[in-house]
Amino acid sequence: MLYNLLYQLRDSFVAFNIFRYITFRAAIAALTTFFISLLLGKFLIQFLKTLNIQAGMKQEGCEQLNKVQLYKKGTPTMGGVLIVSSVLLATLLWANIFNKYVVLTLFAFLGLAVVGFIDDYIKLTRKNSDGLSKAAKFSGQLAVGLAVGLILYCDPQFSTLLHVPFFKNATVDLGIFYILFSVLVVCGSSNAVNFTDGLDGLAVGCMVMTALTFSILSYITGHAKFSTYLLIPFVPHAGELAIFCAAIMGACMGFLWFNCFPAAVFMGDVGSLAIGGAIGVVALIIKKEILLMVVGGIFVVEALSVILQIVSFKTRKKRVFKMAPLHHHFQISGMPESKIIIRFWIISAILALLTLLTLKIQ
């Protein structure tokens, strides 16, 4: 809103011309969400405590994990509301709100936030409840992913080509199957971040690296000269998504101030589903779906550990890990929680750098 208002004044006051630059607005968006999270975080925590919105850490059949995480009992949850609201506000303020890709990404972001909010709310208000049933939760994610896929597929200016990195002109035209592929990316990315959100600051710390990387990728993909030079697909108007991704990065950094070990507040599904799914939508728009698996390698491994554990137990009656997701395996094995978190952050930072390096490997 501010962008659309202030940029129109550039003819009257030349200084307003600075708002034409996506890099400037992305930086301002990141600072906006960071300071909103930082300034309001303490008040939100107190408000959640007043409403008795606290996480129940006890998990049936996981006595060893319950002992390790006993100190977390009573910590406020649903702090992801702060991430969602600050990202929404910053995007509306600094991005072009008439950009179709911004509108689509915000739609998915808010849609998944609603699914997560309902899930969290049921867990907190119904005694011994696990929240939404798996079918209901997946149906919500499926609906959002399906809507995103249909909108992109029906857009005559959008390509259904899947671009394979590391190879020149290596593409696969998915055609109508692009809709199914979109569902897979959105649901997969939202669930992967949700699985990772099990230790203090783990998911948001890794998301800082991922969001920063996708902010850079969005800017390059929406820039005709840069994309041509780097031999990557050019998607007109996709550069505005750099502002949205930067807003997520800033919000996660601000939230991490309170969520770092030992956490004063947890994100909850309302935050993890929203930011995970939104990054998946951005990856679809800028044609970086495969690179999403590289930069989000931590999220991918965490999700795969859950899948492997379930498949192994159902087929062989044996567990691959002491507990899934993977971070709980290390936790039960005796590794200090803070060490697990920081090592995962380091790996995430390395994966982010490797992802950016691939831009020159074509």
C-alpha positions in Angstrom: 0.0 0.0 0.0 2.8 2.4 0.9 4.7 1.4 -2.2 1.7 2.0 -4.5 1.0 5.3 -2.8 4.6 6.7 -2.4 5.9 5.7 -5.8 3.2 7.7 -7.4 4.7 10.8 -5.8 8.0 10.4 -7.5 7.3 13.2 -10.0 6.6 15.6 -7.2 9.6 14.6 -5.0 12.4 12.7 -6.7 13.4 10.9 -3.5 10.3 8.7 -3.7 11.9 7.1 -6.8 13.8 4.9 -4.5 10.7 2.8 -4.0 11.0 1.5 -7.5 13.9 -0.7 -6.4 12.9 -4.1 -5.2 16.1 -4.5 -3.3 15.3 -1.4 -1.2 11.7 -2.5 -0.5 12.9 -6.1 0.3 15.3 -4.7 2.9 12.6 -2.4 4.4 10.2 -5.4 4.5 12.7 -7.5 6.4 13.4 -4.7 8.9 9.6 -4.1 9.3 8.8 -7.7 10.2 11.9 -8.0 12.4 11.1 -5.0 14.5 7.4 -5.9 14.7 8.3 -9.3 16.0 10.9 -8.0 18.3 8.7 -5.2 19.8 5.5 -7.2 20.1 7.0 -10.6 21.0 7.1 -10.0 24.7 3.5 -8.7 24.8 2.3 -11.7 22.7 4.0 -14.1 25.1 2.3 -12.5 28.1 -1.0 -12.4 26.3 -0.8 -16.1 25.4 0.1 -16.9 29.1 -2.9 -14.9 30.2 -5.2 -17.0 27.9 -3.4 -20.1 29.2 -2.4 -21.1 25.6 0.4 -23.4 26.6 1.9 -26.4 24.8 1.4 -29.9 26.2 4.7 -31.6 25.7 3.7 -35.1 26.8 3.5 -37.6 24.0 2.0 -41.1 24.4 4.6 -43.9 24.1 7.5 -41.5 24.2 8.5 -41.6 27.8 12.2 -41.0 27.1 11.4 -37.9 25.0 8.9 -36.7 27.7 11.7 -36.8 30.3 14.1 -34.8 28.1 11.5 -32.2 27.2 9.8 -31.9 30.6 11.1 -28.4 31.1 9.2 -27.2 28.0 5.8 -27.9 29.6 3.7 -24.7 30.0 5.6 -22.7 27.3 3.1 -20.6 25.3 2.4 -21.7 21.8 0.7 -20.3 18.7 3.4 -17.6 18.5 3.3 -18.1 14.7 0.4 -15.7 14.7 3.0 -12.9 15.1 5.0 -14.2 12.1 1.9 -14.4 9.9 0.5 -11.0 10.8 3.9 -9.2 10.5 4.6 -10.8 7.1 1.1 -9.9 5.9 1.5 -6.3 7.0 5.0 -5.8 5.6 4.0 -7.4 2.2 0.9 -5.2 2.0 3.0 -2.1 2.8 6.1 -2.6 0.6 5.1 -5.0 -2.2 3.0 -4.2 -5.3 -0.3 -5.4 -4.0 -1.6 -5.6 -7.6 1.0 -8.1 -8.6 -0.7 -11.4 -9.3 2.1 -13.6 -7.9 2.1 -11.6 -4.6 -1.7 -12.0 -4.3 -1.4 -15.8 -5.0 1.4 -16.3 -2.5 -0.5 -14.4 0.2 -3.6 -16.4 -0.5 -1.7 -19.7 0.1 0.1 -18.2 3.1 -3.1 -17.2 4.8 -5.0 -20.3 3.8 -2.4 -22.6 5.4 -2.2 -20.3 8.4 -5.9 -20.8 8.9 -5.5 -24.6 8.7 -2.7 -24.4 11.3 -4.6 -22.1 13.5 -7.6 -24.5 13.6 -5.3 -27.4 14.4 -3.6 -25.5 17.2 -6.9 -24.2 18.6 -8.4 -27.7 18.8 -5.3 -29.1 20.6 -5.5 -26.3 23.2 -9.2 -26.3 23.8 -10.0 -30.0 23.8 -8.4 -32.1 26.5 -6.1 -34.9 25.2 -6.8 -33.9 21.6 -4.2 -34.1 18.8 -5.9 -31.3 16.9 -7.4 -31.8 13.5 -7.5 -35.3 12.2 -4.8 -36.2 9.7 -7.4 -36.4 7.0 -8.9 -33.0 7.8 -5.5 -31.4 8.1 -4.3 -32.8 4.8 -7.5 -31.9 3.1 -6.9 -28.2 4.1 -3.4 -28.3 2.7 -4.6 -30.2 -0.4 -7.3 -27.5 -1.1 -4.7 -24.7 -0.9 -2.2 -26.7 -3.1 -4.9 -27.5 -5.6 -6.1 -23.9 -5.9 -2.5 -22.7 -6.4 -1.9 -25.4 -9.1 -5.2 -24.6 -10.9 -4.5 -20.8 -10.9 -1.0 -21.2 -12.3 -2.1 -23.8 -14.9 -4.9 -21.6 -16.1 -2.6 -18.5 -16.4 -1.7 -18.2 -20.1 1.5 -16.3 -19.3 2.8 -19.1 -16.9 4.7 -22.1 -18.2 4.1 -25.6 -17.0 7.8 -26.5 -17.7 9.8 -28.1 -14.9 13.4 -26.8 -15.2 16.2 -29.1 -14.2 19.2 -27.2 -12.7 22.8 -27.9 -13.7 21.8 -28.6 -17.3 21.3 -26.1 -20.1 17.7 -26.1 -21.5 16.8 -29.3 -19.6 13.1 -29.1 -19.1 10.1 -31.4 -18.7 6.6 -30.2 -19.7 4.3 -31.5 -17.1 1.2 -30.2 -18.8 -2.0 -30.8 -16.8 0.0 -32.8 -14.3 1.5 -29.5 -13.2 -1.6 -29.1 -11.0 -0.8 -32.4 -9.2 2.9 -31.4 -9.0 1.9 -28.1 -7.4 -0.1 -29.9 -4.7 2.9 -32.1 -4.0 5.2 -29.1 -3.6 2.9 -27.1 -1.4 1.8 -29.9 0.8 5.3 -31.4 1.0 7.0 -28.1 1.9 4.4 -27.1 4.5 4.6 -30.5 6.2 8.4 -30.6 6.1 8.7 -27.4 8.0 6.0 -28.6 10.4 8.0 -31.8 11.1 11.1 -29.7 11.7 9.4 -27.5 14.3 10.2 -29.7 17.2 13.2 -28.1 18.9 13.7 -24.5 20.1 14.4 -22.3 17.2 15.2 -25.1 14.8 12.6 -24.5 12.1 12.7 -20.7 12.2 16.5 -20.7 12.2 16.6 -22.9 9.1 13.8 -20.8 7.5 15.9 -17.6 7.8 18.5 -19.2 5.5 15.8 -20.6 3.1 13.8 -17.4 2.9 16.9 -15.3 2.3 18.0 -17.6 -0.5 14.6 -17.5 -2.1 14.5 -13.7 -1.8 17.7 -13.6 -3.9 16.4 -16.2 -6.4 13.1 -14.4 -6.8 14.9 -11.1 -7.6 17.2 -12.7 -10.1 14.3 -14.7 -11.8 12.3 -11.5 -12.2 15.2 -9.6 -13.6 15.5 -10.0 -17.4 19.3 -9.3 -17.6 20.3 -11.3 -14.6 18.2 -14.4 -15.6 19.5 -14.3 -19.1 23.1 -14.0 -18.0 22.7 -16.9 -15.6 20.8 -19.0 -18.1 17.8 -19.5 -15.8 14.1 -19.0 -16.7 12.9 -15.5 -16.7 9.5 -15.0 -15.0 8.2 -11.4 -15.5 7.0 -9.7 -12.4 8.2 -12.5 -10.1 10.8 -10.1 -8.6 8.2 -8.8 -6.2 8.3 -12.1 -4.4 11.7 -11.1 -3.1 9.9 -8.7 -0.8 7.6 -11.4 0.5 10.5 -13.8 1.2 12.5 -11.0 2.8 9.5 -10.3 5.1 9.5 -14.0 6.1 13.2 -13.9 6.8 12.9 -10.8 9.0 9.9 -12.2 10.9 11.7 -15.5 11.6 14.7 -13.6 12.9 12.5 -11.5 15.2 10.6 -14.6 16.4 13.9 -16.4 16.9 14.8 -13.8 19.5 12.2 -15.4 21.8 12.1 -18.9 20.3 15.8 -19.6 20.6 16.9 -22.2 23.2 15.4 -22.2 25.8 12.3 -21.0 24.1 9.9 -18.5 25.7 7.3 -19.3 23.0 6.6 -21.9 20.3 5.5 -21.2 16.8 2.8 -23.8 16.5 1.2 -25.1 13.3 -0.2 -21.7 12.5 3.3 -20.5 11.7 5.1 -23.6 10.4 2.4 -24.6 7.9 2.1 -21.1 6.6 5.8 -20.3 6.0 6.6 -23.8 4.7 3.7 -23.8 2.2 4.4 -20.2 1.1 8.0 -20.9 0.3 6.7 -23.9 -1.8 4.4 -21.6 -3.8 7.3 -19.2 -4.4 9.5 -22.1 -5.6 6.7 -23.0 -8.1 6.3 -19.5 -9.4 10.0 -18.8 -10.0 10.7 -22.3 -11.3 13.1 -23.4 -8.5 11.2 -26.5 -7.3 14.2 -28.8 -7.4 16.5 -26.2 -5.8 13.9 -26.0 -3.0 15.0 -29.5 -2.0 18.6 -28.4 -1.9 18.3 -25.2 0.1 15.6 -26.8 2.3 17.6 -29.9 2.7 17.1 -30.0 6.5 13.3 -29.9 6.0 13.5 -32.6 3.4 15.6 -34.9 5.6 13.3 -34.4 8.5 10.3 -35.3 6.4 12.0 -38.3 4.9 12.9 -39.6 8.4 9.2 -39.6 9.3 8.3 -41.4 6.1 11.0 -44.0 6.5 10.1 -44.6 10.1 6.4 -45.2 9.3 7.1 -47.4 6.3 9.7 -49.5 8.1 7.5 -50.0 11.2 4.5 -51.0 9.1 6.3 -53.3 6.8 9.1 -54.8 9.1 7.8 -53.9 12.6 11.2 -52.3 13.1 12.2 -48.6 13.6 15.0 -47.0 11.6 15.5 -44.3 14.2 15.0 -44.2 17.9 12.3 -41.6 17.2 11.3 -39.5 14.2 11.7 -36.7 13.1 15.4 -37.0 12.9 16.1 -34.3 15.5 14.4 -36.4 18.2 16.6 -39.3 17.3 19.7 -37.3 18.2 17.9 -35.9 21.2 17.1 -39.3 22.7 20.6 -40.5 21.8 21.9 -38.0 24.3 23.1 -35.1 22.1 22.3 -31.7 23.8 19.4 -29.9 22.2 21.3 -26.7 21.7 24.1 -28.6 19.8 21.5 -30.3 17.5 19.9 -26.9 16.7 23.2 -25.1 15.9 24.5 -27.9 13.8 21.3 -28.0 11.8 21.6 -24.3 11.3 25.2 -24.6 10.1 24.1 -27.3 7.6 21.2 -25.1 6.4 23.6 -22.1 5.9 25.9 -24.4 3.8 23.0 -25.6 1.7 21.9 -22.0 1.1 25.4 -21.2 -0.2 25.5 -24.3 -2.4 22.1 -23.4 -3.8 23.3 -19.9 -4.8 26.5 -21.5 -6.3 24.4 -23.6 -8.6 23.3 -20.5 -10.5 26.6 -20.5 -12.3 26.6 -24.2 -12.9 24.4 -24.6 -16.0 
